[in-house]
């Protein structure tokens, strides 16, 4: 799956869960895992398995939970307009 990540490029993501969009002044918040998923996307890592591996390395969580968290969080990002799907 390919995503348009242009809007994320300039986001400032804190370790405490605050996300700042300097282009709009909008401030959002999420948990630590959400921040790490966003950081992966900012780095151009869009493959679910690659993101999951990063989450598994950092957090004491099982693979099933990590996969579920990522697959639930990405549609939220799409619905908020933070990322969008691209045609392959």
C-alpha positions in Angstrom: 0.0 0.0 0.0 1.3 3.4 -0.9 0.5 6.6 1.0 0.9 10.3 0.3 3.0 11.4 3.3 3.6 15.0 2.3 1.7 16.5 5.1 3.7 14.5 7.7 7.1 15.7 6.5 7.2 18.8 8.6 5.3 17.6 11.6 7.1 17.9 15.0 6.5 14.8 17.1 7.3 14.9 20.8 8.2 11.9 22.9 5.2 12.7 25.1 2.7 12.3 22.3 2.1 15.8 21.0 2.1 16.3 17.3 2.5 19.8 15.9 1.7 20.7 12.3 3.6 24.0 11.7 1.7 24.6 8.4 -1.6 24.9 10.2 -0.7 25.4 13.8 -2.8 22.3 14.6 -1.8 20.3 17.7 -2.8 16.7 18.1 -1.9 14.0 20.6 -1.5 10.3 20.6 0.2 7.6 22.7 3.9 6.6 22.4 3.1 3.8 19.9 1.2 6.3 17.7 4.2 8.6 17.8 6.5 5.8 16.7 4.1 4.8 13.9 4.1 8.4 12.7 7.9 8.6 12.9 8.2 5.5 10.7 5.9 7.0 8.2 7.9 10.3 8.3 11.0 8.2 7.5 9.2 6.6 4.5 8.6 3.3 6.2 5.1 2.3 5.0 5.2 -1.4 5.0 3.1 -2.7 7.9 5.6 -5.5 8.7 8.5 -3.1 8.8 6.6 -0.7 11.2 5.5 -3.7 13.3 9.1 -4.8 13.6 10.1 -1.4 14.9 7.2 -1.5 17.5 8.2 -5.0 18.6 11.8 -4.0 19.1 10.8 -1.0 21.3 7.8 -2.2 23.3 6.9 -5.2 25.3 4.0 -6.2 23.1 3.1 -9.3 21.2 3.0 -9.4 17.4 -0.8 -9.6 17.2 -1.3 -6.5 19.3 1.3 -4.5 17.4 -0.3 -5.5 14.1 -3.8 -4.6 15.3 -2.6 -1.2 16.7 -0.9 -0.3 13.4 -3.9 -1.4 11.2 -6.3 0.6 13.4 -4.1 3.7 13.6 -3.4 4.1 9.9 -7.2 4.6 9.0 -7.4 7.2 11.8 -4.5 9.1 10.1 -6.3 8.9 6.8 -9.6 10.0 8.3 -7.9 13.0 9.9 -6.3 13.9 6.5 -2.8 13.4 7.8 -2.0 10.9 5.2 -3.8 9.7 2.1 -3.8 6.6 -0.1 -2.1 6.8 -3.5 -2.7 4.7 -6.5 0.1 2.2 -7.1 
